[in-house]
Amino acid sequence: MNASSTTYSALPLTLAKPVVLVGLMGAGKSTIGRRLSAALNLPFMDSDNEIAEAAGCSISDIFESYGEAIFRDLEKRVLMRLINSAPCIIATGGGAFINPDIREAVKSQATSIWLKADLDVLLERVSRRDTRPLLKTGDKAEILTKLMHERYPIYAEADITVDSNAGLHEAVVEHIITELGQRHG
């Protein structure tokens, strides 16, 4: 079943501001974001794709050629633009919400949703592709565990937390729509 043919039981929502999905790599931000945008009939923006388009090269190339600091600067500029846009669904990179300036902008101008997943689920998902710069230099489980310890307390500041462990994407989208309806319905 694809996102466009899925029927959701929640009432239609009219959102006044963007919805920003945060969480670690592999949490499902892009996949859930696309389905959520289809369900709510809102544009979908993947910040990593927007950064790559603005830079004219891949995220991996940015990391390799210019370093993480330059990537984070580009990420901040792109996300500030997206957050100040019309209502849409925005999937962020795993480190975006860690930046205090981005986090403050999201808190004041968007609704944030943390897609929370357990280590084994994240490991299975990130192992499907070898495109994650932060996972290229060591043991994936150790790196993800370290990132979980560092980032989960910050992700917990999101407006809504949704479990994105193994299960149907439709159930996660349904949960998000229900939560958004309670906040903005």
C-alpha positions, -999 to +999 in steps of 0.1 A: +000+000+000+015+033-009+011+066+009-012+081-016-037+053-014-038+050+023-068+063+041-063+078+076-091+079+102-081+113+116-101+144+106-084+166+080-061+191+096-054+227+087-019+235+100-006+270+104+031+261+105+055+235+093+059+201+110+095+192+116+105+155+120+136+150+142+155+119+153+185+098+146+195+085+112+173+054+105+144+066+126+122+070+095+121+108+091+121+107+053+099+077+048+073+089+074+076+124+062+067+115+027+036+095+039+026+122+063+028+149+036+006+128+013-019+121+041-021+159+050-018+171+014+012+192+023+046+196+005+074+174+018+109+188+022+139+167+031+166+190+045+194+168+034+182+169-002+177+206+000+213+210+013+227+188-014+208+208-041+220+241-026+256+229-025+256+212-058+270+180-044+261+151-021+261+152+018+290+127+018+309+150-006+303+180+016+316+161+046+346+148+028+356+180+009+346+207+034+341+189+068+312+187+092+314+223+103+306+236+068+278+210+065+263+222+097+264+258+086+247+249+053+222+228+073+213+257+095+208+281+066+186+257+047+165+248+077+160+284+087+146+290+052+123+259+054+111+266+089+100+301+078+080+287+049+043+279+045+030+248+063+049+217+050+065+185+064+102+188+069+125+158+075+157+169+092+192+153+094+199+136+127+221+164+140+199+194+130+178+196+162+210+195+183+219+230+171+205+254+197+196+280+170+177+255+149+160+240+179+148+275+191+136+283+156+117+250+154+102+256+188+089+291+180+079+286+143+070+249+138+057+217+155+085+192+162+080+155+162+107+131+175+106+098+158+122+076+185+136+042+177+156+015+195+192+007+187+185-026+169+159-010+147+182+019+138+210-005+131+189-026+107+177+005+089+210+022+085+227-010+073+206-009+042+226+019+027+262+030+031+256+068+026+258+080+062+290+100+067+290+097+105+288+059+102+317+054+078+345+056+104+338+029+130+314+004+145+278+014+136+264+001+169+290+020+190+285+052+170+247+050+172+248+042+209+270+073+216+247+094+195+216+081+214+232+091+247+241+125+234+210+133+214+180+116+229+178+141+259+177+169+233+152+152+210+130+148+241+124+185+239+103+180+207+066+188+210+055+153+202+073+119+206+063+090+185+077+054+186+090+046+151+102+011+159+094-018+136+058-018+125+036-003+098+045+031+086+008+038+083+004+033+121+032+058+128+015+083+104-019+077+120-004+084+155+012+116+143-020+128+127-039+120+159-013+139+180-014+169+156-052+169+157-051+171+194-028+201+193-040+219+162-074+204+153 
